[in-house]
Amino acid sequence: MLDVNAGPLIGVKLHLLTRKSLGGIQTDLSSRALDDAGEPISGLYAAGEAAGFGGGGLHGYNSPEGTFLNGCIFSGRAAGRAVAGTS
């Protein structure tokens, strides 16, 4: 980008369209999916957007897209540890 011989830089403004519910599968702290009674469903885990982590609005420029990545990583890590038996 800083090479003056590479030509001019061109900026493009993007407005990303995303749809997220901020809902999802109810989980416990080990990312185990829970049934209607709040009991873990054997062998079923949910992480990231499936567990309710996601963006905030219909359009990227109206919501903090990308700010929920930590929640997605955290829930995926919790699920992986639970599956591996190291939680």
PyMOL CGO cylinders between C-alpha atoms (Angstrom):
from pymol import cmd
from pymol.cgo import CYLINDER

trace = [
    CYLINDER, 0.00, 0.00, 0.00, 2.83, 2.40, 0.69, 0.3, 1, 1, 1, 1, 1, 1,
    CYLINDER, 2.83, 2.40, 0.69, 4.67, 1.76, -2.59, 0.3, 1, 1, 1, 1, 1, 1,
    CYLINDER, 4.67, 1.76, -2.59, 4.30, 5.01, -4.61, 0.3, 1, 1, 1, 1, 1, 1,
    CYLINDER, 4.30, 5.01, -4.61, 4.94, 3.05, -7.83, 0.3, 1, 1, 1, 1, 1, 1,
    CYLINDER, 4.94, 3.05, -7.83, 1.95, 0.77, -7.23, 0.3, 1, 1, 1, 1, 1, 1,
    CYLINDER, 1.95, 0.77, -7.23, -0.51, 3.37, -8.48, 0.3, 1, 1, 1, 1, 1, 1,
    CYLINDER, -0.51, 3.37, -8.48, -3.17, 5.42, -6.73, 0.3, 1, 1, 1, 1, 1, 1,
    CYLINDER, -3.17, 5.42, -6.73, -5.14, 4.03, -3.83, 0.3, 1, 1, 1, 1, 1, 1,
    CYLINDER, -5.14, 4.03, -3.83, -8.89, 3.82, -4.28, 0.3, 1, 1, 1, 1, 1, 1,
    CYLINDER, -8.89, 3.82, -4.28, -11.30, 3.93, -1.34, 0.3, 1, 1, 1, 1, 1, 1,
    CYLINDER, -11.30, 3.93, -1.34, -14.66, 2.20, -1.46, 0.3, 1, 1, 1, 1, 1, 1,
    CYLINDER, -14.66, 2.20, -1.46, -17.43, 2.68, 1.09, 0.3, 1, 1, 1, 1, 1, 1,
    CYLINDER, -17.43, 2.68, 1.09, -19.29, -0.55, 1.81, 0.3, 1, 1, 1, 1, 1, 1,
    CYLINDER, -19.29, -0.55, 1.81, -22.58, -1.04, 3.61, 0.3, 1, 1, 1, 1, 1, 1,
    CYLINDER, -22.58, -1.04, 3.61, -22.85, -4.68, 4.53, 0.3, 1, 1, 1, 1, 1, 1,
    CYLINDER, -22.85, -4.68, 4.53, -26.28, -6.24, 4.83, 0.3, 1, 1, 1, 1, 1, 1,
    CYLINDER, -26.28, -6.24, 4.83, -26.65, -8.76, 7.62, 0.3, 1, 1, 1, 1, 1, 1,
    CYLINDER, -26.65, -8.76, 7.62, -29.57, -10.30, 9.41, 0.3, 1, 1, 1, 1, 1, 1,
    CYLINDER, -29.57, -10.30, 9.41, -29.17, -11.63, 12.91, 0.3, 1, 1, 1, 1, 1, 1,
    CYLINDER, -29.17, -11.63, 12.91, -31.73, -12.50, 15.53, 0.3, 1, 1, 1, 1, 1, 1,
    CYLINDER, -31.73, -12.50, 15.53, -29.64, -12.15, 18.70, 0.3, 1, 1, 1, 1, 1, 1,
    CYLINDER, -29.64, -12.15, 18.70, -31.64, -15.18, 19.74, 0.3, 1, 1, 1, 1, 1, 1,
    CYLINDER, -31.64, -15.18, 19.74, -30.66, -18.76, 19.31, 0.3, 1, 1, 1, 1, 1, 1,
    CYLINDER, -30.66, -18.76, 19.31, -30.36, -22.08, 21.00, 0.3, 1, 1, 1, 1, 1, 1,
    CYLINDER, -30.36, -22.08, 21.00, -30.36, -21.86, 24.78, 0.3, 1, 1, 1, 1, 1, 1,
    CYLINDER, -30.36, -21.86, 24.78, -27.07, -23.14, 26.19, 0.3, 1, 1, 1, 1, 1, 1,
    CYLINDER, -27.07, -23.14, 26.19, -25.32, -23.56, 29.51, 0.3, 1, 1, 1, 1, 1, 1,
    CYLINDER, -25.32, -23.56, 29.51, -21.81, -22.28, 30.28, 0.3, 1, 1, 1, 1, 1, 1,
    CYLINDER, -21.81, -22.28, 30.28, -20.30, -25.33, 28.55, 0.3, 1, 1, 1, 1, 1, 1,
    CYLINDER, -20.30, -25.33, 28.55, -22.22, -24.46, 25.35, 0.3, 1, 1, 1, 1, 1, 1,
    CYLINDER, -22.22, -24.46, 25.35, -24.39, -27.58, 25.75, 0.3, 1, 1, 1, 1, 1, 1,
    CYLINDER, -24.39, -27.58, 25.75, -27.76, -27.09, 24.06, 0.3, 1, 1, 1, 1, 1, 1,
    CYLINDER, -27.76, -27.09, 24.06, -30.65, -27.17, 26.52, 0.3, 1, 1, 1, 1, 1, 1,
    CYLINDER, -30.65, -27.17, 26.52, -34.13, -28.61, 26.06, 0.3, 1, 1, 1, 1, 1, 1,
    CYLINDER, -34.13, -28.61, 26.06, -37.41, -26.88, 27.01, 0.3, 1, 1, 1, 1, 1, 1,
    CYLINDER, -37.41, -26.88, 27.01, -36.93, -27.94, 30.63, 0.3, 1, 1, 1, 1, 1, 1,
    CYLINDER, -36.93, -27.94, 30.63, -33.43, -26.43, 30.72, 0.3, 1, 1, 1, 1, 1, 1,
    CYLINDER, -33.43, -26.43, 30.72, -31.69, -29.81, 30.75, 0.3, 1, 1, 1, 1, 1, 1,
    CYLINDER, -31.69, -29.81, 30.75, -28.67, -30.50, 28.51, 0.3, 1, 1, 1, 1, 1, 1,
    CYLINDER, -28.67, -30.50, 28.51, -29.37, -32.48, 25.33, 0.3, 1, 1, 1, 1, 1, 1,
    CYLINDER, -29.37, -32.48, 25.33, -26.78, -35.25, 25.16, 0.3, 1, 1, 1, 1, 1, 1,
    CYLINDER, -26.78, -35.25, 25.16, -24.11, -34.63, 22.51, 0.3, 1, 1, 1, 1, 1, 1,
    CYLINDER, -24.11, -34.63, 22.51, -25.60, -31.36, 21.23, 0.3, 1, 1, 1, 1, 1, 1,
    CYLINDER, -25.60, -31.36, 21.23, -23.65, -28.11, 21.50, 0.3, 1, 1, 1, 1, 1, 1,
    CYLINDER, -23.65, -28.11, 21.50, -24.23, -24.62, 20.10, 0.3, 1, 1, 1, 1, 1, 1,
    CYLINDER, -24.23, -24.62, 20.10, -21.76, -21.78, 19.65, 0.3, 1, 1, 1, 1, 1, 1,
    CYLINDER, -21.76, -21.78, 19.65, -21.48, -18.43, 17.88, 0.3, 1, 1, 1, 1, 1, 1,
    CYLINDER, -21.48, -18.43, 17.88, -24.56, -17.11, 16.14, 0.3, 1, 1, 1, 1, 1, 1,
    CYLINDER, -24.56, -17.11, 16.14, -26.45, -20.38, 16.71, 0.3, 1, 1, 1, 1, 1, 1,
    CYLINDER, -26.45, -20.38, 16.71, -26.21, -19.63, 20.42, 0.3, 1, 1, 1, 1, 1, 1,
    CYLINDER, -26.21, -19.63, 20.42, -27.27, -16.01, 20.05, 0.3, 1, 1, 1, 1, 1, 1,
    CYLINDER, -27.27, -16.01, 20.05, -24.00, -14.20, 19.40, 0.3, 1, 1, 1, 1, 1, 1,
    CYLINDER, -24.00, -14.20, 19.40, -24.17, -11.96, 16.36, 0.3, 1, 1, 1, 1, 1, 1,
    CYLINDER, -24.17, -11.96, 16.36, -24.38, -8.41, 15.07, 0.3, 1, 1, 1, 1, 1, 1,
    CYLINDER, -24.38, -8.41, 15.07, -26.80, -5.72, 16.11, 0.3, 1, 1, 1, 1, 1, 1,
    CYLINDER, -26.80, -5.72, 16.11, -28.96, -4.55, 13.23, 0.3, 1, 1, 1, 1, 1, 1,
    CYLINDER, -28.96, -4.55, 13.23, -30.12, -4.96, 9.65, 0.3, 1, 1, 1, 1, 1, 1,
    CYLINDER, -30.12, -4.96, 9.65, -27.28, -2.97, 8.10, 0.3, 1, 1, 1, 1, 1, 1,
    CYLINDER, -27.28, -2.97, 8.10, -23.60, -3.05, 9.01, 0.3, 1, 1, 1, 1, 1, 1,
    CYLINDER, -23.60, -3.05, 9.01, -23.38, 0.75, 9.17, 0.3, 1, 1, 1, 1, 1, 1,
    CYLINDER, -23.38, 0.75, 9.17, -26.15, 0.84, 11.80, 0.3, 1, 1, 1, 1, 1, 1,
    CYLINDER, -26.15, 0.84, 11.80, -24.71, -1.83, 14.05, 0.3, 1, 1, 1, 1, 1, 1,
    CYLINDER, -24.71, -1.83, 14.05, -21.41, -2.75, 15.64, 0.3, 1, 1, 1, 1, 1, 1,
    CYLINDER, -21.41, -2.75, 15.64, -20.59, -5.64, 13.28, 0.3, 1, 1, 1, 1, 1, 1,
    CYLINDER, -20.59, -5.64, 13.28, -17.54, -7.60, 14.33, 0.3, 1, 1, 1, 1, 1, 1,
    CYLINDER, -17.54, -7.60, 14.33, -17.82, -6.66, 17.99, 0.3, 1, 1, 1, 1, 1, 1,
    CYLINDER, -17.82, -6.66, 17.99, -19.42, -10.01, 18.84, 0.3, 1, 1, 1, 1, 1, 1,
    CYLINDER, -19.42, -10.01, 18.84, -16.47, -12.04, 17.53, 0.3, 1, 1, 1, 1, 1, 1,
    CYLINDER, -16.47, -12.04, 17.53, -15.14, -12.50, 21.07, 0.3, 1, 1, 1, 1, 1, 1,
    CYLINDER, -15.14, -12.50, 21.07, -18.45, -14.03, 22.15, 0.3, 1, 1, 1, 1, 1, 1,
    CYLINDER, -18.45, -14.03, 22.15, -18.38, -16.41, 19.19, 0.3, 1, 1, 1, 1, 1, 1,
    CYLINDER, -18.38, -16.41, 19.19, -14.81, -17.45, 19.97, 0.3, 1, 1, 1, 1, 1, 1,
    CYLINDER, -14.81, -17.45, 19.97, -15.59, -17.83, 23.68, 0.3, 1, 1, 1, 1, 1, 1,
    CYLINDER, -15.59, -17.83, 23.68, -18.64, -20.03, 23.11, 0.3, 1, 1, 1, 1, 1, 1,
    CYLINDER, -18.64, -20.03, 23.11, -16.82, -22.12, 20.50, 0.3, 1, 1, 1, 1, 1, 1,
    CYLINDER, -16.82, -22.12, 20.50, -13.90, -22.63, 22.87, 0.3, 1, 1, 1, 1, 1, 1,
    CYLINDER, -13.90, -22.63, 22.87, -16.26, -23.62, 25.69, 0.3, 1, 1, 1, 1, 1, 1,
    CYLINDER, -16.26, -23.62, 25.69, -18.02, -26.13, 23.42, 0.3, 1, 1, 1, 1, 1, 1,
    CYLINDER, -18.02, -26.13, 23.42, -14.70, -27.58, 22.21, 0.3, 1, 1, 1, 1, 1, 1,
    CYLINDER, -14.70, -27.58, 22.21, -13.42, -27.99, 25.75, 0.3, 1, 1, 1, 1, 1, 1,
    CYLINDER, -13.42, -27.99, 25.75, -16.68, -29.62, 26.87, 0.3, 1, 1, 1, 1, 1, 1,
    CYLINDER, -16.68, -29.62, 26.87, -16.61, -32.07, 23.94, 0.3, 1, 1, 1, 1, 1, 1,
    CYLINDER, -16.61, -32.07, 23.94, -12.96, -32.90, 24.68, 0.3, 1, 1, 1, 1, 1, 1,
    CYLINDER, -12.96, -32.90, 24.68, -13.73, -33.31, 28.38, 0.3, 1, 1, 1, 1, 1, 1,
    CYLINDER, -13.73, -33.31, 28.38, -11.26, -30.62, 29.44, 0.3, 1, 1, 1, 1, 1, 1,
    CYLINDER, -11.26, -30.62, 29.44, -13.71, -28.00, 30.71, 0.3, 1, 1, 1, 1, 1, 1,
]
cmd.load_cgo(trace, "trace")
